[in-house]
């Protein structure tokens, strides 16, 4: 049996009792550090909480050894721990697909994700549109498809959630991501979609002891150092009066006074 287990947003305390039962009987436990980097202190806390060794799974393990792990799960219980919810990233959906294809039993244990956090901060879940990841620009790799998602969502008055790429080695900062959006908007003559005065909600390390949540204009937020990942940028659509009232808790001028 293969178990895909969500860690929630504040592991290990956010791990469910059901998940712990499956972890105790698993012969192998992997921790995904590819789709979301996890701090060393949290990794150690997870090892103590689970009470057994945890194999750190990078891209090589999760993608290149996917078939090998699924085959092994036919004979023994294997768990893969995933920050947030295990069905958000396509990497984990690939495990489900492979299990179905090979007739291997699997179980998904859901948990809170950044999607829950966004709606929990005041933005209606009914108005969340397509979600996009803003990747780190590399040589000969400078995609802009994430901006297309913003355009599509704006047309239907939907909120846009941008996940920022992060690995164990490097991550895209909020500042660089906002500059990318501004540059693309300028190049495409789409300033009405995204500009210095566009209001955004930035969520950093949600659920942790040092989380930072700020709502304000791009020109102000772009100056802030949000520290270590994970980071999420939300570009709200037209706000309902209740959404607007709830977001007031996070406006920049209030945060700066604390």
C-alpha positions in Angstrom: 0.0 0.0 0.0 1.2 3.5 -0.9 0.1 6.3 1.4 0.3 9.9 0.2 0.1 11.9 3.5 -0.5 15.6 3.8 1.5 17.3 6.6 -0.7 20.4 6.7 0.7 23.8 7.3 2.4 23.4 10.6 4.0 20.0 10.9 4.4 17.9 12.9 1.6 19.2 15.1 -0.8 19.4 12.1 -0.4 15.7 11.2 -3.6 13.8 11.7 -4.1 10.8 14.0 -5.1 8.8 10.9 -1.8 9.7 9.2 0.2 8.6 12.3 -1.4 5.2 12.2 -0.3 4.7 8.6 3.2 6.0 9.4 3.7 3.6 12.3 3.1 0.6 10.1 5.0 1.8 7.0 8.3 0.1 6.4 9.6 3.1 4.5 8.7 6.8 4.9 9.7 9.4 2.4 9.6 13.2 2.9 9.1 15.3 -0.2 11.7 18.1 -0.1 11.4 18.7 -3.9 8.0 20.5 -4.3 8.4 22.4 -1.1 11.7 23.0 0.8 11.4 22.1 4.5 13.5 23.5 7.3 16.0 21.2 9.0 14.4 21.8 12.4 11.0 20.6 11.0 12.6 17.5 9.5 14.2 16.6 12.8 10.9 17.2 14.6 9.1 14.9 12.1 11.7 12.1 12.7 11.1 12.3 16.4 7.3 12.5 16.0 7.1 9.5 13.6 9.7 7.6 15.6 11.6 6.2 12.6 14.0 7.2 9.9 12.7 9.4 7.2 14.2 9.3 3.7 14.5 12.8 2.2 13.0 12.6 -1.3 14.4 15.1 -3.8 13.5 15.3 -7.5 15.6 12.3 -8.4 13.7 10.1 -6.0 10.2 11.4 -6.6 10.4 11.5 -10.4 13.2 9.2 -11.6 12.4 6.4 -9.0 8.6 6.8 -9.1 8.0 3.4 -10.7 10.4 1.7 -8.4 8.6 3.1 -5.3 5.2 2.1 -6.6 6.4 -1.5 -7.4 7.8 -1.8 -3.9 4.5 -0.6 -2.5 2.8 -3.7 -3.9 4.6 -5.8 -1.3 5.0 -3.4 1.6 3.5 -0.3 3.2 5.3 2.9 2.0 4.4 6.5 3.0 5.3 9.7 1.3 4.9 12.8 3.4 4.0 16.0 1.6 3.9 19.6 2.9 0.3 20.9 2.8 -2.0 18.6 0.9 -0.7 15.8 -1.3 -3.0 16.4 -4.3 -1.9 19.9 -5.2 1.3 19.1 -7.1 1.4 17.1 -10.3 4.4 15.2 -9.0 2.1 13.5 -6.4 -0.7 13.0 -8.9 1.8 11.0 -10.9 2.1 8.5 -8.1 -1.7 8.0 -8.0 -1.7 7.5 -11.8 1.1 5.0 -11.6 -0.7 3.1 -8.8 -3.9 2.9 -10.8 -2.0 1.8 -13.9 -0.1 -1.0 -12.0 -3.0 -2.1 -9.8 -1.2 -1.0 -6.6 -3.4 0.0 -3.6 -3.0 3.6 -2.4 -4.6 6.0 0.0 -4.5 9.8 0.1 -4.7 11.5 3.5 -5.7 15.1 2.9 -4.7 18.0 5.0 -4.8 21.8 4.9 -3.0 23.6 2.0 -2.2 27.1 1.0 -5.6 27.1 -0.7 -7.3 26.7 2.7 -5.1 29.5 4.0 -6.2 31.9 1.3 -9.9 31.4 2.0 -9.2 31.4 5.7 -7.6 34.9 5.5 -10.8 36.3 4.0 -10.9 35.7 0.3 -13.9 33.6 -0.9 -13.0 30.1 -2.0 -15.8 30.4 -4.6 -13.8 33.1 -6.3 -10.4 31.4 -6.5 -9.5 30.9 -10.2 -6.7 28.9 -11.8 -3.5 28.6 -9.7 -0.1 29.2 -11.3 3.5 28.7 -10.3 6.0 31.5 -11.0 9.3 29.7 -11.8 12.9 30.8 -11.3 14.2 32.3 -14.5 17.2 30.4 -15.9 19.3 30.7 -19.0 17.1 30.0 -22.0 14.1 29.5 -19.7 12.0 32.5 -19.1 8.3 31.4 -19.3 5.4 33.9 -19.1 2.5 31.4 -19.0 1.7 32.3 -15.4 0.8 35.8 -16.5 -1.7 34.3 -19.0 -3.4 32.7 -16.0 -3.7 36.1 -14.3 -5.4 37.4 -17.5 -7.8 34.5 -17.7 -8.8 34.9 -14.0 -9.3 38.6 -14.3 -11.8 38.1 -17.1 -14.0 36.0 -14.8 -13.4 38.2 -11.7 -11.5 35.4 -10.0 -8.6 35.6 -7.5 -5.2 34.5 -8.7 -2.9 32.4 -6.5 0.7 32.4 -7.5 3.0 29.8 -5.9 6.6 30.8 -6.0 9.1 28.1 -7.0 11.4 27.0 -4.2 13.9 24.1 -3.9 16.4 23.2 -1.2 19.1 25.1 -3.1 17.3 28.3 -4.2 13.9 30.0 -4.2 12.1 32.8 -6.0 11.6 35.8 -3.6 8.4 37.8 -3.5 10.4 40.8 -4.7 11.7 39.1 -7.8 8.3 37.6 -8.6 6.6 41.0 -8.4 9.2 42.5 -10.7 8.6 39.7 -13.2 4.9 40.4 -13.2 5.5 44.1 -13.6 8.0 43.6 -16.5 5.6 41.3 -18.3 2.7 43.6 -17.8 4.8 46.5 -19.2 6.0 44.5 -22.2 2.5 43.4 -23.1 0.9 46.8 -22.4 -1.3 45.2 -19.7 -0.8 47.8 -17.0 -4.5 47.6 -16.2 -3.9 44.0 -15.0 -0.9 44.6 -12.9 1.0 47.7 -11.9 2.6 49.5 -9.0 -0.7 50.3 -7.4 -2.2 46.8 -7.8 -3.1 45.4 -4.4 -1.7 41.9 -3.5 -1.8 39.6 -0.5 1.5 38.0 0.3 1.6 34.9 2.6 5.0 33.6 3.8 5.5 30.4 5.9 1.8 30.2 6.8 1.2 28.3 10.0 4.7 28.6 11.3 5.9 30.6 14.3 7.4 33.3 12.0 4.7 33.6 9.4 4.2 36.9 7.6 1.0 38.0 6.0 0.8 41.4 4.3 -1.8 43.1 2.1 -1.0 46.3 0.2 0.1 47.9 -3.0 2.9 46.3 -5.1 5.1 49.4 -4.9 5.2 49.1 -1.1 5.3 45.3 -0.7 8.1 45.0 -3.2 10.4 46.7 -0.7 9.8 44.1 2.1 12.2 41.2 2.8 9.9 38.2 3.4 12.8 35.8 4.3 12.7 32.1 3.7 10.1 30.3 1.7 7.4 29.1 1.1 5.9 32.3 -0.3 2.6 32.8 -2.0 1.3 35.9 -3.8 -2.5 36.4 -4.3 -3.8 38.9 -6.8 -7.4 39.5 -5.7 -10.2 40.1 -8.1 -12.9 42.7 -7.4 -13.5 42.3 -3.6 -16.8 41.7 -1.9 -17.3 44.2 0.9 -16.8 41.3 3.4 -13.6 40.2 1.8 -12.3 43.8 1.9 -13.1 44.1 5.6 -11.3 40.9 6.5 -8.2 41.9 4.5 -7.9 45.1 6.5 -6.3 42.9 9.3 -3.2 42.5 7.0 -2.8 45.9 5.4 0.7 47.2 5.2 0.4 50.2 7.4 -1.0 48.1 10.3 1.8 45.4 9.9 4.5 48.1 9.9 3.4 49.4 13.3 3.8 46.1 15.0 
